């Protein structure tokens, strides 16, 4: 089997020699260039599996080369070598399409890690992206973006309304990239009590605080070699945002009570349904952390923006429930096309699961869907004002009573789930098929606490 080939670009002979020697020991053939012009010529003449380039070159800079490669050699992952502490340049390189960056003075273990990750990049991520169902233009664009960002090691922030599938997008980015064989660790930032947050993220050593009866591995260490997905990152307290920022910048973490820091190799993916830029403006989210996690932003479209994808998704969910797409009659299809789905894909799935359970003859009609904002059918004009008033009063009374009964049932179901999980709200939410935020809202609404 042919050895991998790498192109290394630097105008310092000592750096070129060090890079070439390190790659040779890893079984990688190297070709050298000392300027942008020579590098472009080499890239046009032969195929490379990897490119390493310095930022400052005699006839240009590494950013120009990175930008040129996205158009002329898009299949070659390129990592840039930056001056120590030059975070802004590194972030700019990642935004232009660089796979990763390496800081001077060169850390050989970090260099080897970057090279190994580059060589693990899959050639075709399309089959994984097909798990993101839909034919709409909005979804096709999202698949293309996932394919592009999965090749990079840059932090990605995924924004979009609740229920759009942000965690699925994060998983696809992880599974389509060089870290696919490493762990994918999702964490709901709003579900961790503030007083336990540092221990959960960074771990702790035995005896570091009351109740620390043994060493604990933190979420960051658990994601080593893979990706950490910070869902609802907007819920992080400001004090924790400061500590997370330092970890992202330094790639080091210190467990609570430990004397030394530990190096970690983790890609950060994050998501929220809230507007982080607006939170930065109002002081609710740190600006410096925002720019570190938001190197690349992906927006997941709302279901109402995806046209007939709703019917494709409906058929998929019905198949999972043991039904077929034929179970939807014309009236149900019309409602699904016109309904705005404030809860997005998650609401569609829950709606169909309820409809399959409640429909009588296996055929789902518009009435079985129970949409929240659907217009009722036109009723015939009442015989008289007094009849209409009486009918309206009776109907309103019936609706009020029914609503009260449903709320009583829902309240009792939440209490039962909390008791069953020993008042672990995260586990109770999972048991009820709700998000943590939805359960918290209902607990407050029904006055359960």
N, C-alpha and C positions, 0 to 999 in steps of 0.2 A: 504494500500500500504506500502511495506517495506521501512524503512528509508535507505537513502544512507549510505554507509560504507566507512570510510577513515582509512588509515594506516599512523600514524605519527611516525617519527624516529628522535630521538635526545638523546644525552647522558646527557643532563641537565634536571633533574627532574622538575625544575621550568618552563622551556620552554614547556616540554611535558604537564604539567598541564594546562598552558595557552592555548595551541593549542587545547587540548581536551575540555576544558571549552567553548572556542569560537565556536568550531564545534558543540558541544552539543546544544548550544543556537540556532544554525542554523538548528537543527533537524537532525544532522548527527551523527551516531554511530562511535566511534573511537576505534581502536586497537593500542596499543603502542609497540614500539621497541626501544632499546637503542644502537643497533649495526647492522652492515650490515648482519651478519650471521642470526640473529633472523628475520630481515626484509625479507630476501629471503625465509626463512622457512614459514613465515606468508603468503607471496605472493603466494607460491605454495599450501598452504593449503586451502585458501578461496579467493573469488573474492572481490575486492575493486573497488569502483567508483572513488577513488582519493588517491594519495600518496603525503605526504609532508615529505621531508627529509632534515636534516642538512647536510652541506658540510663536516664537520670534525667529524668523528666517530672513536671509539677506534680501530676497526679492518679494517679500510678502509676509503674511502671518498664517498660523495654523487655522484660524477661523475662515480665511479665504479658501483654504484647501478643503476644509470640512464642507463648506457650502458648495464648492465645485463638485465634490464627490457625491453629494446627494443627487445631483443631476447626471453625472457621468460614470460613477462607480457605486451605485446605491446598495449593492450586495456586499460591499466590503466594510465591515465594522471598523471605525476609526476611533482611537483614543488619543486625547491630547495631553501633552506634558506641560504643566503650568507652574509658574513660580509659586513658592510656598505662601499660602494665605490669600492667594488671588482668587477669592471665591466668585467674584462677579464675572471674571473671564471664563471660569469653569462652567458657571451656570449658562452663560451666553453660548458656549460651545455645545452644551447639551441641548439647548433650544434649537440650535442650527442642525442638529442631527448626530452629534458625536455619541458614540456608544458609552464612553466613560472618560474619566480624566485621571491623571497621575500627577502628584505634586512633587516638585524638587525640594530638597535632595531626594533622589529616588530611593524608595523603600522596596527592596527586591521581592519581599514576600507579597507586598501589595501589587507589584508589577506582575508577578506570576499569577496572582488571583485574577487580575483584569484580563490577562491573556487567555487563561483557561476558560473564563466565562465567554469571551469572544468566540472561542473555537467550539463552544457548546451550542451556539445559536442554531436553531432548526432552520432548514431551508424552506419549509412550507408550513405556514401556520394557518392556512385557509381551512383545513378540516376542523380544527378546534373552534374557529370563528363561526362555523355553521351551527354551533350550539346557540348562537344568538339569532333566534328565529325572526325572519321578516324579509320582505322584498322591497320595502320602501327606500327611497333615495336617502332619507335620514339615517336609516340603519346601515345601508351600504357604505355611506361615508364613515360611520362609526367603526365598522369592521376594518376599513382601510386604515384608520387612525390607530386602532389596536395593533394591527400588523406592524405599523411603523414604530410605535412607542415600545412594543415588546422587545425590539432589538436593542434598545437603549437601556442604560442603567439609571437614567435620570428619575428623580421622584415624579410621580404622576398624581395629580389631584382630579378626582372624578366628581363632577357636580351634576345635579339633576333632582327632580322631585322625588318624594318618597314613593317607593314601589316601582321604580323604573328599571331596577336590576343593576344597581351600581356594584354590588358585591360580585355578581356574575362577570361584569366587565373586568373587575380587578383580578378575578381568578383566571380569566382568559389571557390577560396581560402576563400574569405569572407563568401560566402553562405554555404560553407561546414563546417564551424567552429562554435564555440560557440557564435560568434558575429553576426550570421546570422540575428537576429531580430533587430540589430542596424543598423545605416546608413552606406552606402557605398558612400564615397565622392571622386569622381575622380577630379583631377585638372591637367591641362596641364601647367607645370612650365614655358614653353617657351611662353605662351600666356598672362602672367601677366606683365604689365609694371613694370620696376624696382622700380619706385618711389611709386607704390601702393602695392608692394609685402608684406611688413611688415603688413600693414593694412589688406590685404586680408587673410593672413595666421593667424594672431593673433587677428584681430579685433581692434576696437578703441572705445574710449569713446567720448561722445559729447564734442566739443570744443577743442579737443586735437590738431587740426591743422585746417587751413583754409579749409572750405568745410565740416568739420565733424559736420553736423547739428544734428546728432542723434547717439546714440550708435550703433555699428555694431558688429555682431557676426562673428568671424573669421572662416576660414575653419577647423582649428583644433578643435575648440569648437563644430562646426556643426557635426563633426565626432565622438563626444564623445559616448562611448559605442559601437563603430563600427570600421570601417577601413578607413584610409585616403590613397588614391592611388595617389602617386606623379609620374605622367607620365612625361617622358623626364626630369628626375631629373638632368641630366647633364647640362641643361640650367640654373640652379640656379646660380646667381652671388655668388662669394666667400663670400661676406659680409652676404648674407642670409644663406649660408651654415653654418656659425658659429652660428647663432641664432637658426637654425633648430636643430643643434647638441645638443645644450643646452636643448632644449625642449624635445628631445628624451631621453636624459640622466636623466633629472630631473622630467619628466612627469608633468611639470608646464609650464604655459604660461602667459605672462603679456600683455594684450591689450595695444596698443599705447595710452599713456596718463594716464594709470591706475596706482594707487599707490601700488596695491597688485597683486601678482601672483594668478592664478587659477589652481587648480589641474585638470588634464585631464586624461582620460582613453581611449587611442587610439592605435590601431595597425597600424604600418606604413608598407605599401606596396609601392614599387617603381619600375620604369621601365625606360629603355632607349635603343635605338638602337646603342648607341655609346659605345666604350670600356672604362669603368670607370677606370680600372687599368692603362691603357695607359694615361688617363687624370691625374691620380694621379702622375704618373711618370713625366709628363710634367708640373705639377703645376697648372693644370686647375681645379682640384677637390681635396678637402681636404681629406687627408688620414684617419684622425680620423672619419670623417663622413662616408667615404666609408666602414670602418670596422663595423660601427654601423648599417648601412642599409643593409649590405651584409652578415648578419649572416647566412642566407640561400639563395643560388642562384639557380634560376630556369632558364633554357635556353629553349626557345620555338623554335622548329625546323623550318627551312625554308620549304616552300611548296615543293621545288625541292628535299628535303630529305625524303619526305613522300610517294614516289611511287604512287600507284594507288589511294591514298586518294584524289588526284586531281579530279578524276572522281566521287567519292562519294560526294565531296563538290559541284561539278558542278551540279549534280542531285538535291542536296538540294537547291542551289540557283535558279535553273530553276523552281523548285516547288514553291518557294516563288514568282517567277515572273509569275506564272500561266501556265508554260509549264511543260513538262515531260522530263525525261532523254532520251527518244526516240527522242527528238528534235535534238540531236547531231548525225550527221552521222559519218561514220568510219574515214573520213579524219579529222574531228574536234577532235575526240577522240585521234587520233594519234598525232595531234599538241599539245593538252593539256598534253599528257604524256611526250612529248619531250621538251616542252618549259620550260625555266628556271625560269620564274616568278620572276623577280627582285622585283616586288611589292607585291609578296606573295598572301595571301588569299584575301586581299583587291583588288588587281589587277584582280584576277580571277572573283570576284563578279562584278566589274565594266565592265570587258570584256564581260561577259555573258549578263549583262543588256543591253549593247550597241548592242550586236549581236541579241538578241531577238527583239529589236526595228527595226533593219535594215534588217533582213533576209526576203526574199520575200514570201516563201511558208510555213513558220513555221518550216523549216528544217535548222539547222545551219551547215554550211560547214566550212572547214578550212579558206576559203576566208572571211567568215563573222566575224571571230575572230580577224582579223587585228593584229596579234602578232607583237611585235616590232622587234624581231630578227629572225623571221622565214625566212628560205631560200626560194626564189621564185622558181616556177617550171622551169625546164630546157627549154630554148627557142631554137627553131631550128637555125642552123647555118645561118648567113646572106649570101646573094647571093654574095656580094662583100664588100671590105673594105669601099668603099665610101658609100654604102647603110647603112652599120652598123654604120658608123660615123654619117650620117644624122639621122638615127633612134634613136641613142643614144642621139643626141643633142635635138631632139624633145621630147624624153621621159624625159630628165633631165629638160628641160624647163617647161614641164607640171607639173612635180613633184614640182619644185620650186614655180610655180604659185599656185598650190593647197596648198602647205605648207603655203604660205603667206596668202591665204584666210582663212585657218583654224586658223592661229594665230590671224588674225583680229577678227574672230568670238569669239575666246577664250578671247581675250583682252576686247572686248565689254561686254561679259558675266560677267567678273570680275568687270568691272566698274559698270554695272547695279546692281550686288549683293552688292557692297560696298555702292552705293547710297541708295539701298533699306534698308540696315541695318544701315544707318547713319554712315558709315565708321567704324563699329565695325568688325574688321577683324575675330575675333573668330566666330561671327554669320554668317559672309559672307562665311567663309570656310565651315561651316556646311550646309549652303544653297546650295553651289556648290558641296557638296559631297567630299571636299578635306580636308586634314589635315591642321592645321595652318601653319606648315612648308612648305607644298606644295604651299599654297596660297602666303606666304611670298616670296617664290622663284619666282613665276610667276609675282608678283607685281614688283619685281626688274628686272626680265627678260624683261618685256614689258615697263619698265620705267613709270609705272602709277603714282608713287609718285613724 
